Amino acid sequence: MKLLEISGIDTNGAEAVVIGRSMIVGKPMAMLLVAKKSNATVTIAHSRSKDLPAICRRADILIAAVGRPEMVKADWVKPGAVVIDVGINRVPDPSKKSGHRLTGDVDYPEVAPRCAAITPVPGGVGPMTIAMLMKNTLQAARQLG
Ligand SMILES: NC(=O)c1ccc[n+]([C@@H]2O[C@H](COP(=O)([O-])OP(=O)(O)OC[C@H]3O[C@@H](n4cnc5c(N)ncnc54)[C@H](OP(=O)(O)O)[C@@H]3O)[C@@H](O)[C@H]2O)c1
């Protein structure tokens, strides 16, 4: 939500699709998007959803929280959509010293040219999550003090 806010993305009346229904990401994200402050129309998709690409193509705002490397392809994304990639996946990469690289749930190279905005992995939702955790910790400490 902070990423959307600071990027000036209006959620009011937007069609939002969240892929993933976990208690830690998918459901809370959907609840925040549908809240009266945000006013998006929200669809939550999951592993039993039928025709996921068609559901995703409806989205003005697409949130991927699945844990499947580069699952979301360019033809799943409406041109001009905003894409937030929550996924963190470790895939083998012999060219790296570590033998692996991190990638998101979105095929960034092919999806990015279609989007109005997109978060990279690494360097997108991860650092924002840490920043928000610090903010919440500070707020909690102030409330105690
Ligand atoms: N950046 C961050 O700070 C941060 C924080 C937390 C998590 N993550 C990452 O976010 C991703 C999701 O985390 P999570 O804890 O929500 O994972 P999770 O508990 O495994 O949930 C994954 C969700 O994706 C759905 N799913 C799995 N395969 C699918 C498919 N082929 N098509 C459609 N939906 C599918 C599952 O559906 P079912 O419910 O039907 O099984 C489930 O609802 C992971 O990569 C995790 O590492 C990142």
Ligand as a Chemical Component Dictionary entry (heavy atoms), coordinates in Angstrom:
data_LIG
# 
_chem_comp.id                   LIG 
_chem_comp.type                 NON-POLYMER 
_chem_comp.pdbx_formal_charge   0 
_chem_comp.three_letter_code    LIG 
# 
loop_
_chem_comp_atom.comp_id 
_chem_comp_atom.atom_id 
_chem_comp_atom.alt_atom_id 
_chem_comp_atom.type_symbol 
_chem_comp_atom.charge 
_chem_comp_atom.model_Cartn_x 
_chem_comp_atom.model_Cartn_y 
_chem_comp_atom.model_Cartn_z 
_chem_comp_atom.pdbx_ordinal 
LIG N1  N1  N 0  8.812  -9.513  -0.142 1  
LIG C1  C1  C 0  8.431  -9.865  1.081  2  
LIG O1  O1  O 0  8.660  -9.152  2.035  3  
LIG C2  C2  C 0  7.697  -11.151 1.266  4  
LIG C3  C3  C 0  7.003  -11.424 2.455  5  
LIG C4  C4  C 0  6.294  -12.613 2.555  6  
LIG C5  C5  C 0  6.295  -13.514 1.499  7  
LIG N2  N2  N 1  7.008  -13.224 0.372  8  
LIG C6  C6  C 0  7.008  -14.132 -0.777 9  
LIG O2  O2  O 0  5.709  -14.074 -1.349 10 
LIG C7  C7  C 0  5.392  -15.350 -1.934 11 
LIG C8  C8  C 0  4.104  -15.846 -1.329 12 
LIG O3  O3  O 0  4.280  -16.019 0.052  13 
LIG P1  P1  P 0  3.141  -16.677 0.942  14 
LIG O4  O4  O 0  3.678  -16.777 2.320  15 
LIG O5  O5  O -1 1.856  -15.935 0.707  16 
LIG O6  O6  O 0  3.075  -18.154 0.248  17 
LIG P2  P2  P 0  2.046  -19.356 0.474  18 
LIG O7  O7  O 0  1.537  -19.378 1.873  19 
LIG O8  O8  O 0  2.728  -20.554 -0.080 20 
LIG O9  O9  O 0  0.810  -18.971 -0.477 21 
LIG C9  C9  C 0  0.929  -19.008 -1.852 22 
LIG C10 C10 C 0  -0.417 -18.751 -2.469 23 
LIG O10 O10 O 0  -0.252 -18.858 -3.890 24 
LIG C11 C11 C 0  -1.236 -19.740 -4.408 25 
LIG N3  N3  N 0  -0.702 -20.478 -5.540 26 
LIG C12 C12 C 0  0.268  -21.400 -5.549 27 
LIG N4  N4  N 0  0.481  -21.877 -6.791 28 
LIG C13 C13 C 0  -0.398 -21.223 -7.581 29 
LIG C14 C14 C 0  -0.675 -21.274 -8.965 30 
LIG N5  N5  N 0  -0.008 -22.089 -9.804 31 
LIG N6  N6  N 0  -1.648 -20.455 -9.450 32 
LIG C15 C15 C 0  -2.331 -19.636 -8.621 33 
LIG N7  N7  N 0  -2.104 -19.531 -7.299 34 
LIG C16 C16 C 0  -1.151 -20.328 -6.790 35 
LIG C17 C17 C 0  -1.607 -20.670 -3.288 36 
LIG O11 O11 O 0  -2.907 -21.150 -3.545 37 
LIG P3  P3  P 0  -3.653 -22.207 -2.566 38 
LIG O12 O12 O 0  -4.107 -21.392 -1.384 39 
LIG O13 O13 O 0  -4.773 -22.701 -3.400 40 
LIG O14 O14 O 0  -2.630 -23.247 -2.202 41 
LIG C18 C18 C 0  -1.500 -19.758 -2.068 42 
LIG O15 O15 O 0  -2.719 -19.095 -1.819 43 
LIG C19 C19 C 0  6.605  -16.246 -1.651 44 
LIG O16 O16 O 0  7.477  -16.218 -2.774 45 
LIG C20 C20 C 0  7.269  -15.572 -0.462 46 
LIG O17 O17 O 0  8.653  -15.841 -0.405 47 
LIG C21 C21 C 0  7.674  -12.057 0.249  48 
# 
loop_
_chem_comp_bond.comp_id 
_chem_comp_bond.atom_id_1 
_chem_comp_bond.atom_id_2 
_chem_comp_bond.value_order 
_chem_comp_bond.pdbx_ordinal 
LIG N1  C1  SING 1  
LIG C1  O1  DOUB 2  
LIG C1  C2  SING 3  
LIG C2  C3  SING 4  
LIG C2  C21 DOUB 5  
LIG C3  C4  DOUB 6  
LIG C4  C5  SING 7  
LIG C5  N2  DOUB 8  
LIG N2  C6  SING 9  
LIG N2  C21 SING 10 
LIG C6  O2  SING 11 
LIG C6  C20 SING 12 
LIG O2  C7  SING 13 
LIG C7  C8  SING 14 
LIG C7  C19 SING 15 
LIG C8  O3  SING 16 
LIG O3  P1  SING 17 
LIG P1  O4  DOUB 18 
LIG P1  O5  SING 19 
LIG P1  O6  SING 20 
LIG O6  P2  SING 21 
LIG P2  O7  DOUB 22 
LIG P2  O8  SING 23 
LIG P2  O9  SING 24 
LIG O9  C9  SING 25 
LIG C9  C10 SING 26 
LIG C10 O10 SING 27 
LIG C10 C18 SING 28 
LIG O10 C11 SING 29 
LIG C11 N3  SING 30 
LIG C11 C17 SING 31 
LIG N3  C12 SING 32 
LIG N3  C16 SING 33 
LIG C12 N4  DOUB 34 
LIG N4  C13 SING 35 
LIG C13 C14 SING 36 
LIG C13 C16 DOUB 37 
LIG C14 N5  SING 38 
LIG C14 N6  DOUB 39 
LIG N6  C15 SING 40 
LIG C15 N7  DOUB 41 
LIG N7  C16 SING 42 
LIG C17 O11 SING 43 
LIG C17 C18 SING 44 
LIG O11 P3  SING 45 
LIG P3  O12 DOUB 46 
LIG P3  O13 SING 47 
LIG P3  O14 SING 48 
LIG C18 O15 SING 49 
LIG C19 O16 SING 50 
LIG C19 C20 SING 51 
LIG C20 O17 SING 52 
# 
